Amino acid sequence: MAARLSLTSSPSSVTAANTRLDSPPITTSRLSFSSPLRSSPIISQSHYPFIHRNKSVIRLARGNYSSTVSSPKCFASNIDQLKSAREDIKQLLESTFCHPILVRLGWHDAGTFNKNIEEWPQRGGANGSLRFEIEQKHAANAGLVNAVKLLQPIKDKYPGVTYADLFQLASATAVEEAGGPKIPMKYGRVDASGPEQCPEEGRLPDAGPPSPAAHLRDVFYRMGLNDKEIVALSGAHTLGRSRPERSGWGKPETKYTKDGPGAPGGQSWTAQWLKFDNSYFKDIKERRDADLLVLPTDAVLFEDPAFKVYAEKYAEDQKAFFEDYAEAHAKLSNGGAKFDPPEGFSLDAPRGPVPEKFSAAKYSSGKD
């Protein structure tokens, strides 16, 4: 999310050494980055065996009568494969520190939703259409081809998982593994079937519009989100960094990004840009560090009276931020999506104490 719904710039290589963790949801030149892609090979479209398949009826002849047997219904995604894919995503995060770009990928696939359009997939939303080259070439999606490449081996390993579910699973898991809240996700999203079903360019937000508050409301209200959710989602910029060569925003390098991890460079919103917390709101409010990025769409959160109520609250109360962010992320992820089964399903049964998570934040320097 020029940037548009995004988490900053994306990696130029899918190797652990070169993967760039630059990209949070709402964005740098637009909530995403807007530099044009140099190359974006078409992603394989070969795995759709579980998409919206109905019961098959088998008739068995037995003497003078026949009986009808219904085979089990296959939903859009296989729940067991989704659970296994989640574990593989966690391993990918530990080895490549690609948290920001995976959050950005989920945001950009979902952020095309238009609540004023009833038909699916014309209404946009999380439908996996970002796997197609035509949508990867949208200015706001610059570099996201690398995020798709990072996830493609997992998709190949688990063909019973739709791209739409995989992108949203990766986004939520990245937030959680970076120390953020547990997102109340549901799954069962159906994939768009071809590039002709990709949304038109221009549905994702800009980071430097003439009237930032009006622009944010125009874009996010179209998705059915309100002022509180706009501010909460903006807080995901606590992850990632902006690269001027991609988005036109930020410094080429700062004291927080010169040593990586991943390819060094860019400008982050926070000192520990792999840690999901409320420091984004604190740092914007204080504006004491020239090495930290503040875009027009960031600054307006403390300038617009309605936005400011929530921004001030989140700067003081991380628990409140986490609660509101988790709900807003899930709402963004669900908007416009088509589910099979229609009600979707969860991967998580009621759980007890949560074990200590891997912390990507310790790999962010945060040093002067």
Salt bridges, closest charged atoms under 4 A:
ASP22 OD2 - ARG243 NE 2.15
GLU87 OE2 - LYS90 NZ 3.47
ASP88 OD2 - LYS157 NZ 3.00
GLU133 OE2 - LYS137 NZ 3.46
ASP156 OD1 - HIS47 NE2 3.58
ASP165 OD1 - ARG189 NH1 2.89
GLU176 OE1 - LYS182 NZ 3.53
GLU200 OE2 - ARG203 NE 2.98
ASP206 OD1 - ARG4 NE 3.62
ASP206 OD1 - ARG30 NE 2.25
ASP227 OD1 - ARG217 NE 3.03
GLU229 OE2 - LYS331 NZ 3.25
GLU245 OE2 - ARG20 NH1 3.59
ASP277 OD2 - LYS275 NZ 3.97
GLU286 OE1 - ARG288 NH1 3.84
ASP289 OD2 - LYS255 NZ 3.65
ASP291 OD1 - LYS251 NZ 3.19
ASP298 OD1 - HIS237 ND1 3.50
GLU303 OE2 - ARG287 NH2 3.88
ASP304 OD2 - ARG217 NH2 2.71
GLU312 OE1 - LYS285 NZ 2.75
GLU316 OE2 - LYS285 NZ 3.71
GLU323 OE2 - LYS319 NZ 2.57
ASP340 OD1 - LYS73 NZ 3.70
ASP348 OD1 - ARG86 NH1 3.04
ASP348 OD2 - LYS182 NZ 3.26
ASP368 OD1 - LYS255 NZ 3.74
